[in-house]
């Protein structure tokens, strides 16, 4: 009988002991947090890839992303090697992506081991760039892990794109798709790059002030070469669209170069939201690059009237500047 009473007494007092123990644990935990700060628990990684077309500002966008402490961006184009296009090469690309998108940040040792695995998987001639990029990544703060790549190359082998799609769906990887609305300006940028040796952007550090920055020079355009550049731009767009159609079930954010250039802060906020990155309390996006080409085609092309006239009454006519003043086309 005494034993039965003791058991009832224990059952009766057990909830009170639980509450006392819980209150003690909360008090100790709050004291510990006050003294040493929160426990370092890395958030789940957000894998991503920037799939881009030529002359759409991809390097600029990645530079803006790479300046964020919560993004680990691998430059330049770590898996783009045009001499490597076999099925085995595509399989190596997918293995590299799988490694990049599976970072381990639970400890310094695990972080360093992951970086070494990524370097060993790099067989595309970009190890120095990858090593430099990883050195800038923060183990404690990096949330999004990504790169830019011309993934349309994988269309050359029928099983590579399904393998990529499976990897992206399985890892939760997201795609930023960067394109350009004005195909004529895109082709002009390609023409400048291929035939005039000029890119769209220059390093801001080159100039000590805006006054020292030279005015962008115009170029004389050879029509046959320009037509080739325009065909290349259209082919790039078609391949990009084909790839996206094959990646069913993958989250995609579509970005236009015109929006990135015209409203950089708003566009980068949309990118941050898509990648689950911090948006509050950050300074406006800064860049080490400056636009090096004129905004208007009639200022960029010496023989503008000739080029414009060649595309009158075609689907491309709407991409030329409004026909007023010095921007008049061949109608007159």
VMD Tcl script that draws the C-alpha trace (Angstrom):
set ca {
  {0.00 0.00 0.00}
  {2.84 2.43 0.87}
  {4.51 1.59 -2.44}
  {1.27 2.37 -4.31}
  {1.00 5.75 -2.59}
  {4.60 6.56 -3.53}
  {3.89 5.75 -7.19}
  {0.80 7.98 -7.15}
  {2.82 10.73 -5.49}
  {5.51 10.41 -8.19}
  {2.90 10.52 -10.96}
  {1.33 13.54 -9.36}
  {4.61 15.46 -9.02}
  {6.10 14.51 -12.43}
  {4.53 17.44 -14.41}
  {5.89 19.91 -11.84}
  {9.42 18.49 -12.24}
  {9.06 18.78 -16.01}
  {8.14 22.45 -15.80}
  {11.01 23.19 -13.44}
  {13.49 21.43 -15.73}
  {12.13 23.24 -18.80}
  {12.33 26.64 -17.09}
  {15.92 25.93 -16.02}
  {16.92 24.90 -19.57}
  {15.38 28.07 -21.07}
  {17.19 30.27 -18.53}
  {20.54 28.60 -19.23}
  {20.02 28.79 -23.02}
  {19.17 32.49 -22.88}
  {22.27 33.16 -20.77}
  {24.45 31.21 -23.22}
  {23.03 33.10 -26.22}
  {23.66 36.41 -24.46}
  {27.27 35.49 -23.75}
  {28.37 33.73 -26.96}
  {25.71 34.61 -29.50}
  {23.53 32.31 -31.61}
  {24.67 28.85 -32.61}
  {26.14 28.68 -36.12}
  {23.58 26.64 -38.06}
  {24.04 27.20 -41.84}
  {20.76 27.56 -43.72}
  {19.92 25.13 -46.50}
  {21.71 26.03 -49.73}
  {19.81 27.54 -52.66}
  {21.45 26.21 -55.86}
  {21.11 28.29 -59.01}
  {22.45 28.77 -62.52}
  {22.36 31.81 -64.77}
  {21.51 30.58 -68.25}
  {22.31 33.40 -70.65}
  {22.52 34.41 -74.27}
  {25.45 36.35 -75.72}
  {25.67 40.10 -75.08}
  {22.95 40.23 -72.45}
  {24.95 41.60 -69.50}
  {25.57 38.25 -67.81}
  {29.00 39.19 -66.43}
  {27.54 42.38 -64.98}
  {24.66 40.53 -63.29}
  {27.01 37.94 -61.82}
  {29.33 40.66 -60.56}
  {26.40 42.25 -58.73}
  {25.44 38.89 -57.23}
  {29.03 38.04 -56.34}
  {29.35 41.26 -54.31}
  {26.75 39.93 -51.86}
  {28.02 38.11 -48.75}
  {25.10 35.65 -48.91}
  {25.87 34.48 -52.46}
  {28.70 32.15 -53.45}
  {29.25 32.83 -57.15}
  {31.77 30.88 -59.20}
  {33.16 32.83 -62.17}
  {33.85 33.17 -65.02}
  {32.05 30.41 -66.93}
  {33.53 27.39 -65.16}
  {31.97 24.62 -67.28}
  {31.92 26.36 -70.68}
  {34.64 24.92 -72.86}
  {33.63 24.77 -76.53}
  {36.23 22.08 -77.28}
  {34.51 19.69 -74.84}
  {31.15 18.60 -76.23}
  {31.09 14.78 -76.02}
  {28.58 12.86 -73.86}
  {31.38 12.22 -71.36}
  {32.12 15.95 -71.19}
  {28.45 16.71 -70.53}
  {28.41 14.05 -67.80}
  {31.44 15.78 -66.22}
  {29.54 19.08 -66.32}
  {26.59 17.54 -64.48}
  {28.91 15.94 -61.88}
  {30.51 19.34 -61.30}
  {27.10 21.00 -60.88}
  {26.04 18.30 -58.42}
  {29.13 19.01 -56.33}
  {28.67 22.80 -56.45}
  {25.04 22.50 -55.42}
  {25.83 20.24 -52.43}
  {28.00 22.46 -50.22}
  {28.90 21.36 -46.72}
  {29.27 24.23 -44.27}
  {28.82 22.42 -40.95}
  {32.50 22.93 -40.08}
  {35.65 24.47 -41.48}
  {36.94 20.99 -42.34}
  {33.75 20.07 -44.21}
  {33.80 23.38 -46.08}
  {37.40 22.92 -47.19}
  {36.71 19.31 -48.20}
  {33.78 20.45 -50.37}
  {35.97 23.05 -52.09}
  {38.64 20.46 -52.82}
  {36.03 18.11 -54.30}
  {34.83 20.92 -56.56}
  {38.37 21.66 -57.74}
  {39.05 17.98 -58.44}
  {35.85 17.77 -60.48}
  {36.89 20.76 -62.59}
  {38.20 19.44 -65.89}
  {37.37 22.44 -68.08}
  {40.52 24.54 -67.62}
  {39.14 27.00 -65.05}
  {40.69 25.85 -61.77}
  {42.42 29.14 -60.96}
  {39.20 31.11 -61.45}
  {37.22 28.60 -59.40}
  {39.76 28.65 -56.58}
  {39.73 32.46 -56.50}
  {35.92 32.54 -56.49}
  {35.62 30.02 -53.68}
  {38.12 31.98 -51.60}
  {35.63 34.89 -51.58}
  {32.70 32.73 -50.43}
  {31.64 32.94 -46.79}
  {31.02 29.63 -45.04}
  {28.82 31.26 -42.39}
  {26.82 33.58 -44.65}
  {26.61 32.05 -48.14}
  {23.09 30.89 -48.96}
  {22.89 30.80 -52.76}
  {25.48 28.79 -54.71}
  {25.70 29.23 -58.46}
  {27.40 30.06 -61.72}
  {26.62 31.24 -65.21}
  {26.68 28.79 -68.08}
  {25.54 28.27 -71.66}
  {23.58 25.16 -70.86}
  {22.25 24.99 -74.42}
  {25.46 23.10 -75.23}
  {23.92 20.05 -73.56}
  {21.34 19.84 -76.35}
  {24.00 18.17 -78.53}
  {23.45 14.88 -76.67}
  {19.92 13.47 -76.18}
  {20.37 12.18 -72.61}
  {22.28 15.13 -71.16}
  {19.37 17.53 -70.80}
  {17.11 14.98 -69.02}
  {20.01 14.29 -66.64}
  {20.37 18.01 -65.99}
  {16.63 18.36 -65.44}
  {16.64 15.48 -62.94}
  {19.56 17.04 -61.06}
  {17.93 20.46 -60.91}
  {14.59 19.12 -59.76}
  {16.21 16.81 -57.20}
  {18.44 19.51 -55.71}
  {15.88 22.30 -55.94}
  {18.18 24.28 -58.24}
  {16.70 27.43 -59.77}
  {17.41 29.07 -63.10}
  {17.90 32.72 -63.96}
  {17.23 33.07 -67.68}
  {18.84 36.23 -69.10}
  {17.76 37.40 -72.53}
  {17.36 40.63 -74.48}
  {14.28 42.11 -76.11}
  {16.07 44.21 -78.74}
  {17.66 41.68 -81.10}
  {19.29 44.38 -83.27}
  {21.14 45.92 -80.33}
  {22.11 42.44 -79.17}
  {23.51 41.68 -82.63}
  {25.31 45.03 -82.60}
  {26.96 44.12 -79.30}
  {28.03 40.80 -80.80}
  {29.38 42.59 -83.87}
  {31.42 44.93 -81.67}
  {32.80 42.02 -79.67}
  {33.76 39.90 -82.67}
  {34.86 42.51 -85.22}
  {35.73 45.66 -83.27}
  {37.22 44.07 -80.14}
  {34.88 46.02 -77.88}
  {32.76 44.77 -75.03}
  {29.63 46.35 -73.61}
  {31.27 47.28 -70.31}
  {34.62 48.54 -69.06}
  {36.18 48.51 -65.60}
  {35.12 51.59 -63.62}
  {38.57 51.74 -62.01}
  {40.01 52.64 -65.41}
  {38.68 56.17 -65.02}
  {39.28 58.44 -62.05}
  {36.15 60.48 -62.74}
  {33.25 60.74 -65.15}
  {35.06 63.61 -66.85}
  {38.00 61.35 -67.69}
  {35.75 58.72 -69.20}
  {35.91 58.89 -73.02}
  {32.73 59.06 -75.06}
  {31.87 55.69 -76.64}
  {33.05 55.63 -80.24}
  {30.83 54.65 -83.16}
  {31.81 52.00 -85.70}
  {31.26 51.45 -89.40}
  {29.20 48.28 -89.78}
  {29.73 45.81 -92.62}
  {26.27 44.52 -93.47}
  {27.26 40.95 -94.29}
  {29.08 40.54 -90.98}
  {26.20 42.16 -89.12}
  {23.74 39.73 -90.70}
  {25.93 36.87 -89.48}
  {25.89 38.34 -85.96}
  {22.10 38.66 -86.08}
  {21.71 35.04 -87.21}
  {23.95 33.93 -84.35}
  {21.84 35.90 -81.88}
  {18.62 34.35 -83.16}
  {20.11 30.86 -83.03}
  {21.24 31.45 -79.45}
  {17.72 32.53 -78.51}
  {16.14 29.48 -80.16}
  {18.49 27.08 -78.38}
  {17.87 28.80 -75.05}
  {14.12 28.45 -75.53}
  {14.49 24.75 -76.46}
  {16.47 24.10 -73.30}
  {13.88 25.76 -71.09}
  {11.10 23.71 -72.66}
  {13.05 20.55 -71.78}
  {13.53 21.58 -68.13}
  {9.94 21.07 -67.08}
  {9.39 21.47 -63.36}
  {12.43 23.71 -62.78}
  {11.80 27.15 -61.25}
  {12.81 29.90 -63.70}
  {13.07 33.67 -63.32}
  {13.13 35.49 -66.68}
  {15.27 38.64 -66.81}
  {15.68 41.04 -69.71}
  {18.87 43.02 -70.24}
  {16.79 46.16 -70.75}
  {15.26 45.83 -67.26}
  {18.63 45.03 -65.68}
  {20.12 48.17 -67.24}
  {17.12 50.47 -66.81}
  {16.15 49.55 -63.23}
  {19.06 47.66 -61.73}
  {17.94 47.91 -58.11}
  {14.45 46.60 -58.76}
  {15.74 43.77 -60.96}
  {18.32 42.67 -58.40}
  {15.68 42.75 -55.66}
  {13.61 40.34 -57.75}
  {16.68 38.11 -58.15}
  {17.32 38.20 -54.39}
  {13.72 37.23 -53.62}
  {13.89 34.38 -56.13}
  {17.08 33.06 -54.50}
  {15.77 33.61 -50.95}
  {18.45 36.18 -50.19}
  {18.23 39.18 -47.89}
  {16.60 42.24 -49.41}
  {16.20 44.58 -46.44}
  {18.99 46.76 -45.11}
  {21.28 46.33 -48.10}
  {22.88 49.21 -49.99}
  {21.86 49.70 -53.64}
  {23.79 47.34 -55.93}
  {27.23 48.65 -56.80}
  {29.35 47.60 -59.74}
  {32.93 47.86 -60.87}
  {31.75 48.04 -64.49}
  {30.62 50.94 -66.66}
  {28.66 50.78 -69.90}
  {31.06 51.37 -72.80}
  {28.68 51.56 -75.74}
  {26.18 54.29 -76.76}
  {22.55 53.82 -75.78}
  {21.22 54.75 -79.24}
  {22.01 52.80 -82.37}
  {22.26 55.95 -84.47}
  {25.11 57.07 -82.19}
  {26.78 53.66 -82.23}
  {26.75 53.08 -86.00}
  {28.46 55.47 -88.43}
  {26.49 54.17 -91.41}
  {23.26 53.93 -89.43}
  {20.98 54.87 -92.34}
  {22.41 52.08 -94.51}
  {22.02 49.46 -91.80}
  {18.56 50.61 -90.83}
  {17.40 50.68 -94.46}
  {18.42 47.05 -94.89}
  {15.81 46.02 -92.32}
  {12.87 48.20 -93.32}
  {9.60 46.29 -93.62}
  {10.98 43.33 -91.67}
  {10.33 42.03 -88.16}
  {13.47 43.88 -87.05}
  {12.40 47.37 -88.10}
  {10.82 48.03 -84.69}
  {14.17 47.55 -82.95}
  {15.79 50.59 -84.57}
  {15.66 54.09 -83.09}
  {12.64 56.30 -83.71}
  {13.13 57.89 -87.18}
  {13.61 61.49 -86.07}
  {16.49 63.91 -86.60}
  {19.86 62.24 -87.00}
  {18.21 58.86 -86.41}
  {16.22 59.04 -89.64}
  {16.25 55.77 -91.55}
  {16.12 55.22 -95.31}
  {12.53 56.34 -95.76}
  {13.51 59.86 -96.89}
}
mol new
graphics top color blue
foreach p $ca { graphics top sphere $p radius 0.5 }
foreach p [lrange $ca 0 end-1] q [lrange $ca 1 end] { graphics top cylinder $p $q radius 0.2 }
display resetview
